[in-house]
Amino acid sequence: MLAHLFLCSAATLPVIAQAQGLGIPLEEVAQLGRHQPIGVGVSHAGRIFLTFPKKKNDRDYEYNYGLVELVKGQRIPYPNALWNQWDSTQAATRFVNVQAAVVDADDNLWVLDPSNPDDQTPVIAGIKLLRINLTTNKIERIYRFEDLPRERTALNDVRIDTRRQLAYLSDPVLAALVVLDLRTGKSRLVLQGAESTATEPGFVLRLDGKEVRDKTNKPFSSNVNGIALTHDFKYFYYRAINQTKLYRIEAEYLANPALSPVELASHVEVVGETGVSHGMLTDAAGNVYLSDSPNYAIRRVTPAGRFELVTTDPRLSWPDTFALGPDGYLYLTATQINRAPKWNGGESKVDYPFRLYRLKLPIN
């Protein structure tokens, strides 16, 4: 029997039972060698874009480009080679550590560079969000987030609200959401340090049968990370990695700068217990797709509030980013972050090559 989710307060939060699987097979799209993918975006014409993190100290990992277009299985630097020539002294006009590549409803590509290689203190001049016209392949605007505490920020993911001309971003380090006005370029922090954007105290990830800890025994920890916006721009979903709840808020409240922090927090809804998740996305029918890293699975929350298992496959190690293609496929990266040397006493446990996958979404 399929389980149901309920919008409720944390005090009455239901525990979701295991859901029946839909049995959708996972397909391999491309092999990426020793290049670890993070973000994936797919245009309305089916063009595929991938982002790759910059890791200075991981000898087991290869880095060439921050952002590529995948053409016939080959990685082509995008929008050109110069932007992909890593040089922290030219951070304002080069990619430093690209995190996300998202295609909006108008078929623009948005590229988020938090400029924090190795998850270290960011190169301030390199923090940016680019809007790229996919017809001309030209950068049309760059947002710099100069009104944020950039020395402490670590922007992670972005969704574009073309109706309100806003961008919503997650920032795990600041434990906050960021609302960016695309017209003025001004941004503001919201829900900072709230229960919905913070980790659950003492929560330690357990993947591949062991706790995810570094050589000092410090556990992996991330505040608000995965985000999703419904196609009608009504609901914004979000969650931290180090907890098991899914939250949402109506976008109209995020868009209202007149609301006090208390008033804004009062509009946050707890969707339910959905387990550990990294990637998240919605489809046109209003389903919310979430990764399930401990169980190598993809699940979804339906508009009717049912929690369904879409697929499970041992290759789904830390599914990090989702994108919808015009072909009805959900594209996703499997980053294997917990298998990196940092979390395994200096030894890589990665199953090479890295790959890009897809699965055909159910019609409803």
QUIGIVEN-V791354 format. One record per residue. N is the residue number from 1. SS is DSSP state (H for helix, E for strand, C for the rest). PHI is phi in whole degrees, 0 to 359 (999 if undefined). OMEGA is omega in whole degrees, -180 to 180 (NA if undefined). Layout:
N;SS;PHI;OMEGA + N;SS;PHI;OMEGA
//
This chain:
1;C;999;180 + 2;C;282;-180 + 3;E;278;180 + 4;E;238;173 + 5;C;258;179 + 6;C;223;172 + 7;C;282;-172 + 8;E;196;174 + 9;C;277;-179 + 10;H;299;-177 + 11;H;293;-178 + 12;H;248;-175 + 13;C;298;-180 + 14;C;282;171 + 15;C;266;-174 + 16;C;274;179 + 17;C;281;177 + 18;C;300;-177 + 19;C;262;177 + 20;C;293;-178 + 21;E;278;177 + 22;C;271;174 + 23;C;71;-179 + 24;C;275;-177 + 25;C;286;176 + 26;C;268;-179 + 27;E;245;176 + 28;E;275;179 + 29;E;264;-177 + 30;E;202;172 + 31;E;259;-171 + 32;C;240;178 + 33;C;62;-180 + 34;C;261;180 + 35;C;265;-176 + 36;C;280;177 + 37;E;278;173 + 38;E;239;-177 + 39;E;271;173 + 40;E;220;176 + 41;E;226;180 + 42;E;233;-178 + 43;C;282;179 + 44;C;294;178 + 45;C;265;177 + 46;C;91;176 + 47;C;289;-176 + 48;E;250;179 + 49;E;238;-178 + 50;E;229;174 + 51;E;248;-178 + 52;E;226;-179 + 53;C;285;176 + 54;C;262;-180 + 55;C;237;-175 + 56;C;289;-167 + 57;C;251;-179 + 58;C;259;-178 + 59;C;291;-178 + 60;C;278;-172 + 61;C;239;-179 + 62;C;261;179 + 63;C;225;174 + 64;C;239;-173 + 65;C;227;176 + 66;C;276;-177 + 67;E;220;179 + 68;E;225;164 + 69;E;256;180 + 70;E;273;-178 + 71;E;238;-178 + 72;C;51;177 + 73;C;82;-178 + 74;E;255;180 + 75;E;271;-180 + 76;E;249;-178 + 77;E;303;-175 + 78;C;226;-1 + 79;C;284;175 + 80;C;198;-177 + 81;C;290;-176 + 82;H;298;179 + 83;H;298;-178 + 84;H;261;174 + 85;C;276;-173 + 86;C;294;179 + 87;C;202;-175 + 88;H;296;178 + 89;H;283;178 + 90;H;243;-170 + 91;H;299;-177 + 92;H;294;-176 + 93;H;235;175 + 94;C;226;174 + 95;C;282;-180 + 96;C;258;-179 + 97;C;204;-173 + 98;E;292;-175 + 99;E;251;-171 + 100;E;230;173 + 101;E;225;-171 + 102;E;235;177 + 103;E;261;-176 + 104;C;270;-177 + 105;C;295;179 + 106;C;263;178 + 107;C;68;168 + 108;E;265;176 + 109;E;262;178 + 110;E;250;-175 + 111;E;241;-178 + 112;E;256;178 + 113;E;240;178 + 114;C;287;172 + 115;C;61;-178 + 116;C;231;-179 + 117;H;302;-178 + 118;H;62;-179 + 119;H;58;178 + 120;C;268;177 + 121;C;305;-174 + 122;C;292;168 + 123;C;281;-168 + 124;H;308;-176 + 125;H;295;-176 + 126;H;266;-179 + 127;C;291;-174 + 128;E;196;171 + 129;E;233;-177 + 130;E;254;169 + 131;E;253;-177 + 132;E;245;177 + 133;E;282;-176 + 134;C;281;174 + 135;C;279;-179 + 136;C;261;-175 + 137;C;61;-180 + 138;E;247;174 + 139;E;285;-177 + 140;E;264;179 + 141;E;201;176 + 142;E;234;177 + 143;E;258;-171 + 144;C;249;177 + 145;C;58;-177 + 146;C;290;179 + 147;C;264;173 + 148;C;259;173 + 149;C;287;-168 + 150;C;295;179 + 151;C;290;-179 + 152;C;243;-173 + 153;C;280;176 + 154;C;208;-178 + 155;E;303;-170 + 156;E;241;-176 + 157;E;214;-175 + 158;E;215;171 + 159;E;227;-174 + 160;E;251;177 + 161;E;260;-177 + 162;C;290;179 + 163;C;292;-178 + 164;C;261;-177 + 165;C;57;178 + 166;E;230;170 + 167;E;242;177 + 168;E;247;-177 + 169;E;231;173 + 170;E;258;176 + 171;E;225;-177 + 172;C;296;-178 + 173;C;292;178 + 174;C;277;-178 + 175;C;51;-174 + 176;E;210;166 + 177;E;262;178 + 178;E;242;175 + 179;E;249;-178 + 180;E;250;175 + 181;E;279;-175 + 182;C;287;178 + 183;C;279;-174 + 184;C;265;-176 + 185;C;82;-180 + 186;C;273;-179 + 187;E;230;179 + 188;E;213;176 + 189;E;272;177 + 190;E;225;178 + 191;C;54;-178 + 192;C;292;178 + 193;C;73;179 + 194;C;288;179 + 195;C;302;-177 + 196;C;284;-178 + 197;C;252;-176 + 198;C;253;176 + 199;C;290;173 + 200;C;279;-177 + 201;C;307;177 + 202;C;81;-177 + 203;C;281;-180 + 204;C;242;178 + 205;C;294;175 + 206;E;231;-178 + 207;E;231;-178 + 208;C;52;175 + 209;C;81;178 + 210;E;210;179 + 211;E;288;-179 + 212;C;271;-178 + 213;E;225;177 + 214;C;272;-175 + 215;C;293;176 + 216;C;268;-178 + 217;C;77;177 + 218;C;282;-178 + 219;E;283;172 + 220;C;299;180 + 221;C;211;177 + 222;C;215;172 + 223;C;285;-175 + 224;E;311;-172 + 225;E;221;-179 + 226;E;288;179 + 227;E;220;178 + 228;E;204;179 + 229;E;233;180 + 230;C;292;-174 + 231;C;294;176 + 232;C;269;177 + 233;C;62;-179 + 234;C;274;-174 + 235;E;245;175 + 236;E;244;-180 + 237;E;256;-180 + 238;E;199;179 + 239;E;190;171 + 240;E;271;176 + 241;C;285;-175 + 242;C;273;169 + 243;C;189;-171 + 244;C;237;-177 + 245;E;259;173 + 246;E;250;-179 + 247;E;240;171 + 248;E;211;176 + 249;E;211;177 + 250;E;290;-175 + 251;H;299;-179 + 252;H;299;179 + 253;H;282;175 + 254;H;298;-176 + 255;C;281;-175 + 256;C;263;-179 + 257;C;289;-179 + 258;C;281;-179 + 259;C;286;176 + 260;C;286;177 + 261;H;306;-180 + 262;H;292;180 + 263;H;296;-180 + 264;H;296;-179 + 265;H;297;-179 + 266;C;291;-180 + 267;C;264;178 + 268;C;285;179 + 269;E;247;172 + 270;E;271;-180 + 271;E;283;178 + 272;E;158;177 + 273;E;277;-178 + 274;C;236;179 + 275;C;80;-178 + 276;C;283;-177 + 277;C;214;176 + 278;C;244;-179 + 279;C;280;-179 + 280;E;203;180 + 281;E;197;174 + 282;E;246;174 + 283;C;249;-175 + 284;C;295;180 + 285;C;277;179 + 286;C;94;174 + 287;C;287;176 + 288;E;250;-180 + 289;E;265;-179 + 290;E;226;172 + 291;E;284;176 + 292;E;227;-172 + 293;H;296;-179 + 294;H;301;-176 + 295;H;250;178 + 296;C;50;-170 + 297;E;221;169 + 298;E;239;178 + 299;E;235;176 + 300;E;214;172 + 301;E;253;-178 + 302;C;275;177 + 303;C;301;178 + 304;C;280;177 + 305;C;90;179 + 306;E;267;-179 + 307;E;251;-171 + 308;E;241;173 + 309;E;275;-179 + 310;E;277;179 + 311;E;199;172 + 312;E;222;-175 + 313;C;200;-178 + 314;C;298;178 + 315;C;283;-178 + 316;C;276;178 + 317;C;265;-178 + 318;C;54;173 + 319;E;297;-167 + 320;E;255;-174 + 321;E;221;179 + 322;E;244;172 + 323;E;212;179 + 324;E;264;176 + 325;C;258;178 + 326;C;292;179 + 327;C;273;179 + 328;C;83;178 + 329;E;260;170 + 330;E;264;179 + 331;E;263;-178 + 332;E;207;175 + 333;E;259;173 + 334;E;245;-167 + 335;C;273;180 + 336;C;54;-176 + 337;H;304;-178 + 338;H;291;180 + 339;H;265;180 + 340;C;291;-180 + 341;H;307;-178 + 342;H;305;-175 + 343;H;256;-178 + 344;C;221;176 + 345;C;60;179 + 346;C;90;-179 + 347;C;253;179 + 348;C;283;175 + 349;C;247;-176 + 350;C;293;174 + 351;C;267;-179 + 352;C;278;0 + 353;C;278;170 + 354;C;295;-176 + 355;E;221;169 + 356;E;254;-178 + 357;E;239;172 + 358;E;209;173 + 359;E;213;-179 + 360;E;284;-178 + 361;C;287;174 + 362;C;295;-175 + 363;C;294;-178 + 364;C;233;NA
//
